């Protein structure tokens, strides 16, 4: 997922919802996350969680960072 953009993330979320499921979290590789955070469209929507200040949310979905460089999954 080296070419992932905020627009593609939103599209993947919509496709996931069309399967009849509601996404719970985003699993993102650390380099993919760093690149996404350089995009204003993505970075503006990332906010700290009210429950845990170390957690981040994107459109009310928890973000879990993994050690794989280029990784993205909607769960």
N, C-alpha and C positions, 0 to 999 in steps of 0.2 A: 504493500500500500504506500509506496514511495510517492505517488502522485495524488494523494488524497487532498481534497480541498473542503472548505466549509460547505460548499454547495453539494458536493458528493456525499458528505456526512448526512446532510438533511435529506437527500434523496434515499440513502440507505435506510434511514430511520423511517421514512414514509413507506418504503417497500416492506420493511419489517412489520409495520402496523397493518399493511394490507393482507398479511398472512393470518390476521385475526388475533395476534398477540400484541401485548403492550410491552415496549422495551423497559428494562429495569436499570441497565447500566451499559456503559461503553467501556470496552477493554481496548486500551490504546498503547502501542509501543512508545517508548520514551522519545525516540527521534521523530516519530510521526506527530506526537503531541507537541514537541517543540516547534515543528514546522507549522502546525495548525495554529499555534498561539501567535505566530507572526502575522496571521490574517486577522484584520480587524473584525470581520463578520463573525469569526469563531470566538476570538478573545473577548469580545463585548458580551457574549452570552455565557461565559464561564464565570461562575460566582462561587465563593466559599460556602460550604454547607453550614447551616445554623446549628446542627447537632455536633459537628466535629470540625474545628477550624482547619484541620489538615486535609480534609476532603474537599474536592471541587465538584461542581455540578455543571452540566451543560443542558440547558432547557429542562431542568429538574431531573436529569438522569445522572447518577453517580458516575464519575470517571475513575477507572482503575488503571493505573499505569503498570505495565509489565516490562521485563528486562529485554524482551525482543526489540530490536531496533525499529523495524517497520512492520507494525501489526495493527489491525483494527477489527473489532468484532462487536456486534450488537447482541446483547443478551437480554 
